[in-house]
Amino acid sequence: MVERPTLSPHARYRWDSIRQQHQLVFPEGVLVLNHSSAAIITRCDGRSFGALVEELDHDFPGESRIDDVVDFLQEMMSRGLVYDDAEQSR
């Protein structure tokens, strides 16, 4: 499990106001994010996984799906868009 999810240096979140889309932009392209995915990505700043989930639970009461968050973060890690800052610190 990811301890401290952090957005990779080559990736950045942006809101595209023309297309009205949340996007994760990286050198190879653009990934369009839904509202939930954007909420996770914008919190990938090195905070603990527990703090990230706690904040999501606060902002989206009754919608906590910790397994979905873990699956999403693992997919982003496999694409090289998120890394675990706790592993880098060791």
ChimeraX commands (.cxc) that place a marker at each C-alpha (Angstrom):
marker #1 position 0.00,0.00,0.00 radius 0.5
marker #1 position 1.12,3.57,-0.66 radius 0.5
marker #1 position 2.21,5.43,2.47 radius 0.5
marker #1 position 2.73,8.94,1.07 radius 0.5
marker #1 position 1.35,9.31,-2.46 radius 0.5
marker #1 position 3.03,12.10,-4.39 radius 0.5
marker #1 position 2.49,13.33,-7.91 radius 0.5
marker #1 position 5.52,12.63,-10.11 radius 0.5
marker #1 position 7.60,15.68,-11.05 radius 0.5
marker #1 position 6.79,15.25,-14.74 radius 0.5
marker #1 position 3.02,15.18,-14.14 radius 0.5
marker #1 position 0.72,17.99,-13.11 radius 0.5
marker #1 position -2.96,18.44,-12.45 radius 0.5
marker #1 position -4.88,21.15,-14.28 radius 0.5
marker #1 position -8.46,22.25,-14.76 radius 0.5
marker #1 position -9.18,22.84,-18.45 radius 0.5
marker #1 position -11.79,25.58,-18.38 radius 0.5
marker #1 position -12.43,25.39,-22.12 radius 0.5
marker #1 position -13.29,21.69,-22.06 radius 0.5
marker #1 position -14.55,21.77,-18.46 radius 0.5
marker #1 position -12.30,18.83,-17.57 radius 0.5
marker #1 position -9.98,17.78,-14.79 radius 0.5
marker #1 position -6.73,16.68,-16.43 radius 0.5
marker #1 position -3.47,15.07,-15.46 radius 0.5
marker #1 position -0.88,16.34,-17.92 radius 0.5
marker #1 position 2.42,14.55,-18.54 radius 0.5
marker #1 position 4.98,14.52,-21.38 radius 0.5
marker #1 position 3.35,11.60,-23.18 radius 0.5
marker #1 position -0.15,13.03,-23.09 radius 0.5
marker #1 position -3.18,13.96,-21.06 radius 0.5
marker #1 position -5.36,11.82,-18.84 radius 0.5
marker #1 position -8.91,13.14,-18.36 radius 0.5
marker #1 position -10.02,12.61,-14.76 radius 0.5
marker #1 position -13.48,12.30,-13.33 radius 0.5
marker #1 position -14.38,14.29,-10.21 radius 0.5
marker #1 position -13.38,11.51,-7.79 radius 0.5
marker #1 position -10.05,10.86,-9.47 radius 0.5
marker #1 position -9.26,14.57,-9.50 radius 0.5
marker #1 position -10.03,14.74,-5.77 radius 0.5
marker #1 position -7.47,12.00,-5.15 radius 0.5
marker #1 position -4.80,13.39,-7.50 radius 0.5
marker #1 position -4.96,16.89,-6.02 radius 0.5
marker #1 position -4.19,15.37,-2.62 radius 0.5
marker #1 position -1.11,13.47,-3.83 radius 0.5
marker #1 position 1.29,15.94,-2.26 radius 0.5
marker #1 position 3.22,13.73,0.15 radius 0.5
marker #1 position 0.63,13.68,2.91 radius 0.5
marker #1 position 0.01,10.30,4.51 radius 0.5
marker #1 position -2.41,7.90,2.89 radius 0.5
marker #1 position -4.52,8.02,6.06 radius 0.5
marker #1 position -4.76,11.81,5.92 radius 0.5
marker #1 position -5.67,11.66,2.23 radius 0.5
marker #1 position -8.50,9.19,2.88 radius 0.5
marker #1 position -9.67,11.14,5.92 radius 0.5
marker #1 position -9.94,14.32,3.87 radius 0.5
marker #1 position -11.80,12.49,1.10 radius 0.5
marker #1 position -14.21,11.05,3.68 radius 0.5
marker #1 position -14.82,14.57,5.00 radius 0.5
marker #1 position -15.41,16.04,1.53 radius 0.5
marker #1 position -17.48,13.09,0.27 radius 0.5
marker #1 position -19.40,11.78,3.30 radius 0.5
marker #1 position -20.83,8.31,2.91 radius 0.5
marker #1 position -18.75,7.61,-0.18 radius 0.5
marker #1 position -15.59,6.17,1.38 radius 0.5
marker #1 position -14.25,3.42,-0.81 radius 0.5
marker #1 position -10.74,2.85,0.43 radius 0.5
marker #1 position -10.19,-0.09,-1.93 radius 0.5
marker #1 position -11.07,2.13,-4.92 radius 0.5
marker #1 position -8.55,4.74,-3.75 radius 0.5
marker #1 position -5.85,2.08,-3.37 radius 0.5
marker #1 position -6.65,0.63,-6.82 radius 0.5
marker #1 position -6.57,4.08,-8.43 radius 0.5
marker #1 position -3.25,5.00,-6.80 radius 0.5
marker #1 position -1.70,1.68,-7.81 radius 0.5
marker #1 position -2.79,2.28,-11.42 radius 0.5
marker #1 position -1.30,5.78,-11.36 radius 0.5
marker #1 position 1.91,4.36,-9.90 radius 0.5
marker #1 position 2.11,1.71,-12.62 radius 0.5
marker #1 position 1.87,4.53,-15.19 radius 0.5
marker #1 position 4.63,6.48,-13.43 radius 0.5
marker #1 position 2.35,9.39,-12.58 radius 0.5
marker #1 position 2.37,8.93,-8.79 radius 0.5
marker #1 position 5.09,7.59,-6.51 radius 0.5
marker #1 position 5.36,6.77,-2.82 radius 0.5
marker #1 position 7.37,9.54,-1.18 radius 0.5
marker #1 position 7.90,7.32,1.89 radius 0.5
marker #1 position 9.95,4.92,-0.26 radius 0.5
marker #1 position 12.09,7.79,-1.60 radius 0.5
marker #1 position 12.87,8.95,1.95 radius 0.5
marker #1 position 14.31,5.61,3.04 radius 0.5
marker link #1:1,2 radius 0.2
marker link #1:2,3 radius 0.2
marker link #1:3,4 radius 0.2
marker link #1:4,5 radius 0.2
marker link #1:5,6 radius 0.2
marker link #1:6,7 radius 0.2
marker link #1:7,8 radius 0.2
marker link #1:8,9 radius 0.2
marker link #1:9,10 radius 0.2
marker link #1:10,11 radius 0.2
marker link #1:11,12 radius 0.2
marker link #1:12,13 radius 0.2
marker link #1:13,14 radius 0.2
marker link #1:14,15 radius 0.2
marker link #1:15,16 radius 0.2
marker link #1:16,17 radius 0.2
marker link #1:17,18 radius 0.2
marker link #1:18,19 radius 0.2
marker link #1:19,20 radius 0.2
marker link #1:20,21 radius 0.2
marker link #1:21,22 radius 0.2
marker link #1:22,23 radius 0.2
marker link #1:23,24 radius 0.2
marker link #1:24,25 radius 0.2
marker link #1:25,26 radius 0.2
marker link #1:26,27 radius 0.2
marker link #1:27,28 radius 0.2
marker link #1:28,29 radius 0.2
marker link #1:29,30 radius 0.2
marker link #1:30,31 radius 0.2
marker link #1:31,32 radius 0.2
marker link #1:32,33 radius 0.2
marker link #1:33,34 radius 0.2
marker link #1:34,35 radius 0.2
marker link #1:35,36 radius 0.2
marker link #1:36,37 radius 0.2
marker link #1:37,38 radius 0.2
marker link #1:38,39 radius 0.2
marker link #1:39,40 radius 0.2
marker link #1:40,41 radius 0.2
marker link #1:41,42 radius 0.2
marker link #1:42,43 radius 0.2
marker link #1:43,44 radius 0.2
marker link #1:44,45 radius 0.2
marker link #1:45,46 radius 0.2
marker link #1:46,47 radius 0.2
marker link #1:47,48 radius 0.2
marker link #1:48,49 radius 0.2
marker link #1:49,50 radius 0.2
marker link #1:50,51 radius 0.2
marker link #1:51,52 radius 0.2
marker link #1:52,53 radius 0.2
marker link #1:53,54 radius 0.2
marker link #1:54,55 radius 0.2
marker link #1:55,56 radius 0.2
marker link #1:56,57 radius 0.2
marker link #1:57,58 radius 0.2
marker link #1:58,59 radius 0.2
marker link #1:59,60 radius 0.2
marker link #1:60,61 radius 0.2
marker link #1:61,62 radius 0.2
marker link #1:62,63 radius 0.2
marker link #1:63,64 radius 0.2
marker link #1:64,65 radius 0.2
marker link #1:65,66 radius 0.2
marker link #1:66,67 radius 0.2
marker link #1:67,68 radius 0.2
marker link #1:68,69 radius 0.2
marker link #1:69,70 radius 0.2
marker link #1:70,71 radius 0.2
marker link #1:71,72 radius 0.2
marker link #1:72,73 radius 0.2
marker link #1:73,74 radius 0.2
marker link #1:74,75 radius 0.2
marker link #1:75,76 radius 0.2
marker link #1:76,77 radius 0.2
marker link #1:77,78 radius 0.2
marker link #1:78,79 radius 0.2
marker link #1:79,80 radius 0.2
marker link #1:80,81 radius 0.2
marker link #1:81,82 radius 0.2
marker link #1:82,83 radius 0.2
marker link #1:83,84 radius 0.2
marker link #1:84,85 radius 0.2
marker link #1:85,86 radius 0.2
marker link #1:86,87 radius 0.2
marker link #1:87,88 radius 0.2
marker link #1:88,89 radius 0.2
marker link #1:89,90 radius 0.2
view
